[in-house]
Amino acid sequence: MDQVFHNTAQETLYNECVSEVVDKALDGYNGTVMAYGQTGAGKTFTITGSTENFQERGVIPRALTHLFQTINSMVEHSVVVRVSYMEIYNEILTDLLATNDNDGRSLIISEDSGVMVVKGLTVRTAHSEEEALNLLFEGETNRVIAEHSLNHNSSRSHCVFTVHIECRSKTQSSSNYKISKLNFVDFSWIRTTW
């Protein structure tokens, strides 16, 4: 769905655009939610929201809440959730969840059997909403930010927060094993001088 929102509550945006994407991911479909626009438009706020006001939490925290609430109600299924978080700044890929400073800058994009892969990207298991949120906040602290006239803490990079989902039935050994990804993309505005 392509849509433009103006002065819309985070909850409304989530319910209208993202909720169904999360539900479909649990059914085995990949999904991507992307925020794109000019500097100061609120892309990062839309994606991550405010940590100080629960009502203003962004798309990712809401999706993680929704995802784990749904998983907890799926008693006949085993679901594994893993998270990765990558930043692209000045054409350099950085692993925002790397535990060692040197690990964060050794990412390479390559093709493997027709699929684009980021080699070296940390993927961590999240057993709960709290663990997944902690990984989001850990990655956020590693992002490149700088001040400009519209925002004192402007993100200067593109970021991709990915939730990797594996789901299988606990009761039917012949049922399908579902693997999907949810990508949340925060595109920084790139200004070109002509």
Buried (B, 14 or more C-beta within 10 A) or exposed (E): EEEEEEEBEBEEBBEEBBEEBBBBBBEBEBBEBBBEEEBEBBBBBBBBBEBEEEEBBBBBBBBBBBBBEBBEEEEEBEBBBBBBBBBBBEEEBBBBBBEEEEBBEBBEEEEEEEEEEBEBBBEBEBEEBEBBBBBBEBBBEBBBEEEEEEBEEBBBBBBBBBBBBBBBBEEEEEEEEBEBBBBBBBBBBEEEEE
